[in-house]
């Protein structure tokens, strides 16, 4: 699935949530979408758990 199609689906989901559920539903869908995106990146192997827990002074990589 292309990234453009994924973006289209995500935008439509956010639009429906905002229209039918209000701003709170919009934020909930956006937050859950971000969590799903990060989880997908972990499963694909693009991210590692240490990427989030490394200190700012540590510039490995």
N, C-alpha and C positions, 0 to 999 in steps of 0.2 A: 504494500500500500504506500503510495507516495506521500511525502510530507505535506503537500498542498491539500490532499484529500483529508488527511488527519486534521490539519488546521481548519478546514471547512467544517468538519463534523464537530470539532471542539467549539468553534464559533457559533454554530447553530445551537448546540446544547446550552451554551451560556446565554444566548439570546432567548431561547425558550424559557430558561430558568428565570431570567430577569423579567420577562414579560408576564409569565403566569405566576411566579412565586414571589416577585419583589426583589429588592436589593439583597436581603438576607439569603435567599435561595441562590442568587447570582454568586455571592461570595462563597457559599458552601460548595457549589459546583466548581468554581474556580480553584478552591483549595483542594478538593478531592481530585481534580484533574492534575494539579501539580504533584500531589502525592503519587498518583498513578504514573505520571511521567517519570519521576525519579525512580520508582520501583521498576519500571520497564527498562530504564537505563542500567540499573543494577543487574537485572536478569540478562541483558544483552552483553554485559561485561564491560560497558563503557565507563562505569563508575565503580569505585571501591569504597567501602565504609570509611577507611582512613582519610578519604578526601574531605569529609565533613568535620573530622575531629582533629586534624593537624593544626598546630598553632600557626599564627600569621608569620612568625619569624622563621619558620621552617620552610625553606624554598626548594625542597627536593622536587624534581620532576620535570 
